[in-house]
Amino acid sequence: MADQYVATPLDERSGSGDITAMTPIRKFSRNKLAVGLFGSNCDGGLACSTFPERWEASWENCRELAVQADNAGIDFMLPLGRWIGYGGDTNHNGSNFETIAWASGLLAATKNIMAFGTVHVTAHSPAVAAKQMVTADHIGNGRFGLNIVCGWYQKEFDMLGVDLGEHERRYDLGQEWIDLVTRIWTEDEPFDFDGEFFQTKGTVLNPKPVSNVRPMVVCAGTSGRGREFAVQNADMLFHTFYDFEKFREDSKALRQAGRDVGKDVGLFTNIGVVCRPTQKEAEEYHHYYAVEHADTEACRIMMVERGIDTNEISDEDRRNFHLRAATANGATPVVGDPDSVAEQLAQLSDAGCDAVAIGLPSYLNDLPIIVDEVLPRLEARGLRIAAP
């Protein structure tokens, strides 16, 4: 297993019967601030834009990006779990790779970087997904991670013939799913599982994950029930960043929630990074692709499908969300020269962030300045170790 990932045992909670609470958690260990690339398995990546340099998520591009990122010491590749696009001129994210197969291919082509699968529990049989993921884990010698998603975009699941059901019930299903998958990964003897959503008999699968514990699990949760699910089940919590002080407050609350269930959880966030040699060039490039070439209709659909009623919010809020949608699928923009970008990443780390998943306007074009200019500045601050 690559040495940047560690498993930390948890104290067993007597009589809890909670499988996930007794499973060792997985954390990044090599760098204080892990840096990864987000969304490159989808056409357009996170940039909802018509600009000519728009990311093409071909297999050749994805593989080349992973190899370059691996050689540069980037910590992970995190995919979007998408089935359909957002319409507009580009049908943003409409062409995309299934994430477990995508991760398996990247893991076979690399040596150190971690690759996640973003898995919708409502669309994947637990036993089949457990087998697929452990296969990816063996291909990568312990470098596979799971981003677990309970689902939100009903139009996607209409295509799959799946009814997402009520919001709260999705997490009930998700809890059964992760409990069953964890047992499959960790138990040697055949067992029966008789849940409300899943029923299996004589269940046992081999091989087990490379580390003999489950792969790293990442989960986002914004609602109260979603956050409870994430704290209970994930090693790393995916939390949205809007401003540093709010993130600091949320980080403290989430870590305390983890301690309340006997876990030392980590914090993920995602951002859209636009870096150029000067601040002026960065701002001009950001305006070029996220304003001048924004896929306006796709941005609007993204807002509507996420439950944002454009008629009920202020013009300023609408403009701000539209800009974030065009920049990086709704993530907060980090725009500047290498000093400014490194400073903002350092502030995120200081606010409690352990890992940052970044979207780039056009990944292969924009990765070099991150590797050559931003990462060394983070190393100088003691937040990262130079790539081996």
KANOR-V660166 format. One record per residue. PSI is psi in degrees with one decimal (* if undefined). OMEGA is omega in radians with two decimals (* if undefined). NEAR is the number of other ideal C-beta (glycine too) atoms within 8 Angstrom. Layout:
# KANOR-V660166
psi: <PSI PSI>
omega: <OMEGA OMEGA>
near: <NEAR NEAR>
This chain:
# KANOR-V660166
psi: <139.2 141.7 -1.7 1.7 131.2 153.1 127.9 118.3 147.8 152.2 133.8 137.9 112.0 124.1 6.9 -34.2 10.4 109.0 -47.9 -32.3 -20.8 3.2 134.5 140.4 153.8 136.3 155.3 138.5 -22.9 -42.7 141.3 -38.4 105.3 140.8 128.3 172.4 136.0 128.3 9.4 -4.0 -3.2 141.1 134.5 -20.4 -128.3 -9.3 107.4 80.2 155.0 7.4 150.6 -28.5 9.2 135.9 128.8 115.3 59.7 159.7 -38.6 -43.3 -42.5 -44.8 -45.9 -41.1 -44.1 -40.9 -45.0 -42.9 -41.6 -46.8 -27.7 -5.6 11.7 140.6 -35.4 161.5 125.5 120.0 157.6 138.0 95.3 147.9 -36.6 170.0 -174.5 12.4 -149.2 -167.2 -31.2 -5.7 58.5 127.3 7.2 -32.6 121.4 159.2 139.6 139.2 -30.9 -43.2 -41.7 -47.8 -40.1 -43.2 -42.3 -39.3 -34.9 -24.9 -4.0 174.9 -33.7 -29.8 148.0 142.3 129.8 153.0 134.0 109.7 122.2 114.6 -29.4 -16.2 -3.9 123.2 130.3 -46.2 -41.4 -45.6 -39.0 -42.8 -43.9 -43.9 -37.6 -30.8 -47.1 -40.0 -39.3 -36.8 -40.3 6.7 47.1 13.5 12.7 142.9 154.9 123.0 105.6 130.3 130.8 -6.8 145.4 -25.0 91.8 -32.6 -36.5 -42.6 -21.8 -40.5 -33.5 -5.6 30.7 131.4 116.5 -26.7 -169.2 148.8 -50.0 -35.4 -24.7 -36.5 -27.7 -44.9 -44.2 -37.5 -43.2 -40.9 -50.8 -32.9 -44.7 -45.4 -41.8 -40.8 -40.7 -39.2 -23.7 -16.3 137.9 -25.4 147.1 140.7 157.7 144.6 120.1 82.7 -178.2 -35.1 -29.0 137.2 125.8 159.6 137.9 39.8 123.3 132.0 141.4 150.2 171.1 168.9 153.2 -40.6 -3.7 8.5 171.6 154.0 166.1 135.4 127.4 142.0 140.2 147.8 117.8 -36.0 168.7 -46.7 -38.4 -40.6 -39.8 -43.6 -45.2 -45.3 -40.3 -32.7 -19.6 153.7 -34.9 129.0 129.2 114.5 137.5 137.9 124.6 -45.2 158.6 -43.1 -40.2 -40.6 -38.2 -45.2 -45.2 -37.4 -45.4 -42.5 -41.2 -39.1 -37.3 -39.2 -37.1 -44.7 -32.6 -24.3 17.5 30.4 143.6 81.0 154.2 168.8 124.3 152.7 168.3 145.1 162.0 118.5 128.1 107.4 131.7 166.0 -30.9 159.1 -41.3 -45.1 -38.7 -45.5 -38.7 -41.1 -38.9 -45.9 -38.6 -50.0 -30.0 -9.7 -61.2 -37.9 16.7 137.5 88.3 -43.7 -40.8 -39.2 -41.4 -44.4 -39.6 -43.6 -47.2 -46.4 -21.3 10.2 17.2 110.4 107.4 -14.8 -11.8 -0.4 163.3 160.9 -37.9 -45.0 -38.4 -44.8 -41.7 -44.9 -39.0 -42.0 -41.8 -37.3 -44.8 -34.1 -49.5 53.0 30.1 -6.9 157.6 132.4 138.9 106.3 127.8 -176.1 172.8 -38.4 -44.1 -44.0 -45.2 -38.9 -43.2 -36.0 -38.5 -38.2 -37.4 -44.2 -44.6 -29.2 -3.7 6.3 130.6 -25.9 135.7 126.2 115.7 138.4 138.3 147.9 -48.1 102.3 -52.0 -32.9 -34.5 -11.5 -39.6 -41.1 -29.7 -46.0 -45.2 -28.0 -42.0 -47.7 -42.4 -33.1 -35.1 -35.4 -41.4 -25.7 -1.4 14.1 -17.8 159.1 141.2 145.6 141.0 *>
omega: <3.12 -2.96 3.13 3.14 -3.11 3.03 -3.12 -3.11 3.07 2.99 3.10 3.10 -3.02 3.03 -3.08 -3.08 -3.09 -3.09 -3.04 -3.11 -3.12 3.14 3.10 3.11 -3.13 -3.14 2.96 -3.12 -3.04 -3.05 3.08 3.05 3.07 -3.14 3.12 3.13 -2.98 2.92 -3.05 3.07 -3.10 3.02 -3.08 -3.05 3.10 -3.09 -3.11 -2.92 3.09 -3.01 -3.02 -3.11 -3.09 -3.08 3.03 -3.08 3.00 3.10 -3.14 3.14 -3.14 -3.13 3.14 3.11 -3.13 3.13 3.12 3.13 3.13 -3.14 -3.10 -3.14 3.01 -2.97 -3.02 2.99 -3.10 -3.11 2.92 3.02 -3.08 3.06 3.07 -3.11 -3.11 3.12 -3.10 -3.11 -3.04 -2.92 -2.99 3.14 -3.05 3.04 -3.02 3.12 2.99 -2.80 3.13 3.09 3.10 3.13 -3.14 3.12 3.14 -3.14 3.11 -3.06 -3.02 -3.06 -2.99 -3.02 3.08 3.07 -3.13 2.84 3.07 -2.89 3.05 -3.04 -3.12 -3.05 -3.05 3.01 -3.09 -3.09 3.12 3.13 3.12 3.12 3.13 -3.07 3.12 3.03 3.08 -3.13 3.11 3.08 -3.12 -3.13 3.06 -3.05 3.11 3.06 -3.12 2.94 -3.01 -3.07 3.14 3.01 3.12 -2.98 -2.99 -3.13 3.09 -3.06 2.98 3.11 -3.11 -3.11 -3.09 3.05 -3.12 3.13 -3.11 -3.08 -3.07 -3.09 3.09 -3.12 3.01 3.08 -3.14 3.14 3.08 -3.10 -3.09 3.07 -3.12 3.13 -3.13 3.10 3.10 -3.11 -2.95 -3.06 -3.08 -3.10 3.09 3.13 3.03 3.10 -3.10 -3.12 3.10 -3.04 -3.07 3.07 3.09 3.12 3.10 -3.02 2.99 -3.14 3.05 0.10 3.04 3.05 -3.07 -3.06 -3.05 2.89 -3.09 3.03 3.07 3.13 3.09 3.14 3.05 3.05 -3.12 3.09 3.10 3.14 3.12 3.13 3.09 3.11 -3.11 -3.14 -3.09 -2.91 -3.00 2.98 3.14 -3.13 3.13 -3.06 -3.09 3.08 3.01 3.04 -2.97 -3.08 3.10 3.12 3.12 3.13 -3.13 3.13 3.12 -3.12 -3.12 3.11 3.09 3.09 3.07 3.13 3.14 3.08 3.03 -3.08 3.02 -3.02 3.02 -3.10 3.00 2.81 3.11 -3.13 2.98 -3.06 3.03 -3.07 3.07 -3.06 3.10 3.11 -3.12 3.14 3.13 -3.13 3.12 3.14 3.09 3.13 -3.12 -3.03 -3.04 3.10 -3.10 -3.07 3.12 3.01 -2.96 -3.10 3.10 3.08 3.14 3.13 3.10 3.12 -3.10 -3.09 3.07 3.03 3.13 3.13 -3.06 3.11 -3.06 -3.13 -3.11 3.09 -3.14 3.11 3.12 3.13 -3.11 -3.14 3.12 3.13 3.12 3.11 -3.13 -3.13 -2.98 3.09 3.09 3.13 3.14 3.11 2.95 -2.96 3.09 3.04 -3.08 3.11 -3.12 -3.14 3.12 3.12 -3.13 3.06 3.09 3.09 3.08 3.10 3.14 3.13 3.06 -3.12 3.10 -3.08 -3.12 3.11 -3.00 2.95 3.09 -3.10 3.09 -2.80 -3.09 3.10 -2.98 3.13 -3.05 -3.12 3.06 -3.10 -3.02 -3.01 -3.06 -3.10 3.08 3.09 3.07 3.06 -3.14 3.11 3.14 -3.11 -3.13 3.06 -3.13 -3.13 -3.14 *>
near: <8 10 6 10 14 6 9 9 5 11 5 6 10 4 4 8 4 8 10 10 12 9 11 8 11 15 13 12 7 8 11 7 15 11 14 14 16 12 14 14 11 14 14 13 14 14 18 17 14 8 11 3 8 12 13 6 14 6 7 6 13 15 11 9 14 14 10 11 12 11 7 10 11 12 13 15 16 12 17 13 10 10 8 8 13 14 8 14 6 14 10 14 14 11 8 13 11 6 15 12 8 14 16 14 11 14 13 8 8 13 5 9 14 15 18 15 16 11 14 11 15 11 8 10 5 14 11 8 12 13 9 10 15 13 9 15 13 9 10 15 8 12 15 17 14 13 16 14 12 13 13 7 8 7 8 11 16 8 8 8 5 9 4 9 6 5 7 7 8 14 13 10 13 13 11 13 14 13 11 16 13 12 12 13 11 11 7 3 5 5 9 7 10 4 9 4 7 9 6 10 5 7 13 10 8 4 5 7 12 8 9 6 10 11 12 11 15 16 14 12 13 6 7 5 10 12 13 10 14 13 15 11 12 13 11 15 17 13 12 9 12 6 6 9 7 8 16 11 8 10 13 9 8 14 12 8 11 12 9 6 10 8 11 9 14 11 14 15 14 13 15 16 12 14 14 10 6 7 8 6 10 15 9 9 11 13 9 10 15 13 10 7 10 13 15 8 9 17 15 11 11 14 13 10 9 8 5 8 7 9 4 4 9 5 5 6 8 11 8 8 12 13 11 13 13 14 15 14 12 8 14 10 13 12 10 12 12 12 8 11 14 12 8 10 15 12 9 15 12 8 11 12 14 13 16 14 13 14 17 15 13 11 12 9 9 13 14 7 12 15 11 7 10 13 13 9 11 14 11 6 8 5 11 11 7 7 6 4>
